[in-house]
Amino acid sequence: MTSPYAQDGFSVGFDWGPMGAGVVAGDIVAVVDVLSFTTAVTVAADLGIEVYPYRWRDETAVTYAEQWGAKLAVGRSEAGPGDVSLSPATIRKVEGVSKLVLPSPNGSTIAKQLSDGGATVIAVSLRNRQAAAAWVREHGAGRRVVAIAAGERWTDGSLRPAVEDLWGAGGFLSALDQDDLSPEARAAVAAYDAVAGQLPKLLHECAGGRELAQYGYPEDVAIAAEVDESRSVPVLEDGTMFRSTRTR
């Protein structure tokens, strides 16, 4: 019996987190983690840096980075001069890096999960929503498209739906300009359309934006709020590496 949660019968779908990614299957899946994984990936792509997503920042990540000859991102609070972290600002400032292992328990984990399941995975943020939609229109004829909002985690480990990811996913789906959207996808589009004229202001004022600013990273929010400024579309190759394509 088909799962009632699969959004079958629609060419465009939307859901949340790893569980949603496992239920709502798509041929092309846009992973959206605005603050900050997919924003960081798009910033790296703009600079020609290949990103290797990884779930944990531990000793296995060190080994993984050595395997690929890549620089390993450190924690935001640990980053010193010349270091790179999940902070897009550090990626924009770094020099001499062509490969980056970027641990992220949300965005990286979902991207790897989807790729292992056979989907074509792209990294989408507010910065590249239009470019990603154009790429899908070019490469996705006849293919089902799904956006997955990564969300965040409460201290008990449960999913915290993050409105910035809802906006990022909705912005991408809105730019697709397709009619055959599931009710969930339509709700995401409506959420983006309701605030599109007030971005980036609302991104700074939402819980995720306030959290990063409170911890001393307002520049990361400002970069995430660069709506439509990137033409890069990072595509996950072989479940291993985000490599950028560019749209006109």
QUIWO-V761064 format. One record per run of one state. SS is the DSSP state (@ for helix, = for strand, . for the rest). FROM is the first residue (numbers start at 1). TO is the last residue. If there is no record, write none. Layout:
# QUIWO-V761064
ss={SS;SS}
from={FROM;FROM}
to={TO;TO}
This chain:
# QUIWO-V761064
ss={.;=;@;.;=;.;@;.;=;.;@;.;=;.;=;.;@;.;=;.;@;.;=;.;@;.;=;.;@;.;=;.;=;.;=;.;@;.;=;.;@;.;@;.;@;.;@;.;=;.;=;.}
from={1;12;17;24;28;33;37;47;50;55;59;69;71;73;74;75;76;79;85;86;88;94;99;104;107;117;120;125;129;140;145;150;152;154;159;161;163;177;181;182;183;199;201;206;207;215;218;225;232;238;241;247}
to={11;16;23;27;32;36;46;49;54;58;68;70;72;73;74;75;78;84;85;87;93;98;103;106;116;119;124;128;139;144;149;151;153;158;160;162;176;180;181;182;198;200;205;206;214;217;224;231;237;240;246;248}
